[in-house]
Amino acid sequence: MAGFRRDGGEIQYPSKSIIKNKGELSTTRLRKIALEIIESGIERVLPSNIIQESVKYDSKRRILFVMGDKFEIGGRIFIIGGGKASGLMAETFEKIVNSDIAAGYINCVDTEYSTEKIKILKASHPVPNQNGVEGVKKMLALKNEYRIDANDVIICLISGGGSALMPYPAEGVSLEDKQETTKLLLNCGAEIEEINTVRKHLSRVKGGQLGRHFSPSRVISLIISDVIGNKLDVIASGLTTPDLSTFSNALAILKKYGLIDSVPENVIEHLRKGDSGYIPETPKSLDNCKNYIIGDLKMALDAMKEKSVQYGLNPVIVTSEQKGETTEVARMRAKEIKEGKYSKFDVILLGGETTPVLPENHGEGGRNQHYVAVSMIEFEKYADRWVIASAGTDGSDFTHEYAGAIADRSSVSVLEEKGLNAIEYIERYDSNTLLRKIGRSLIVTGNTGTNVGDVIVYIFQQK
């Protein structure tokens, strides 16, 4: 797979097997193609590829180039940030700008990265933990420890997952309060923008507060987006971008989902104090911060389209902004396909993040597994040969063990042979159990080191 640098030169991306059980899952040619299409999308948005394209450094003149913009470095360079992709981002950035990095801390889900000057600290996702808090404290402490001033530059490496991996609760709110609130919001079907609005107003760093802390130093943020529409104030809860949301908005979200009486009392008290003006709002402007989105879901889908063409197929990218309740969206897409909306194409590509609304006694499985399980039933009697695969680009579909799932007509045959009632599993959101019983369905990648959202591929072939 090849790409092009911004100076016009060609970049070669190494071909490697991202899906660890691809051999086991590739029982047909269509399955193999679907999995390789997904791999191509993930590979395209690996931070090692994206950073090398986006960042150049002239060590002699001490000039940093970011997506064509030029920054003269008068002082030292410090690295901070967090997210599922931030470890690999830090490793690659350090190789480019090693000589002038003074120090840095990154919060990530894994620490298996080769860095010398940047310390990669292990934190937790999707529910924050104390390790994450301690990491953020170390980042903030750099300002006084090194007497950082206006001549110095802060490079902030941010990716999806940064909200959970960069916790530092506001005064009067405990980490346990934030953990409980996060769990409630995740389980009630709140969208990521809503969840992050609440998180910003329970934090000392989110909603632009991290960027404000390092003022007057320049803060340059390199961001890999997992958010629909690439909204800067939503990605990782907007650590270095102005925040237009308010305490009032956060309270309204809790009311919308009936959580006012469920979240911890400290949370409600803090939000009400803010709404009454007793606690300062998040910053509404940040002159010292510059934010760059260097990778996103559209980039992955473009690579998947290119891979499809290489197989002689005719692909279409429907959207990179798919959202909504998982079951409803899967059924809507199936209906569109069966009614012939995309009949001119044999590969249909989508990206985004759906939001499952879980029943009280739900089973196991993430949104990608559930999406595939629902789709499998929707295409049960479809005449053509078909395959559908859906995966999280980070390699984690709610749990770290599986990235997503794949299904085809043979999956339906196994259902019938084993007498499995798929509807019952789907209704209690127990897709993982269903797909394990079918076999050869669950996609395993491990931590990919990136995160831009979910990718979905449908392939159809007439008999």
Buried (B, 14 or more C-beta within 10 A) or exposed (E): BEBEEEEEEEEEBEEEEBBBBBEEBBEBEBBBBBBBBBBBBBBBBBBBBBBBBBBBBEEEEBEBBBEEEEBEBEBBBBBBBBBBBBBBBBBBBBBBBBEBBBBBBBBBBBEEBEBEBBBBBBBBBBBBBEBBBBBBEBBBEBBEEBEBEEEBBBBBBBBBBBBBBBBBBBEEBEBEBBBBBBEBBBBBBBBBBBBBBBBBBBBBBBBBBBBBBBBEBBBBBBBBBBBBEBBBBBBBBBBBBBBEBBBBBBBBBBEEBEBEEBBBEBBBEBBBBBBEEEBEBBBEEBEBBBBBBBBBBBBBBBBBBBBBEEBEBEBBBBBBBBBBBBBEBBBBBBEEBEEEBBEEBBBBBBBBBBBBBBEEEBBBBBBBBBBBBBBBBBBEEBEEBBBBBBBBBBBBBBEBBBBBBBBBBBBBEBBEEEEBEBEEBBEBBBBBBBBBBBEBBBBBBBBBBBBBBBBBBBBBEEE
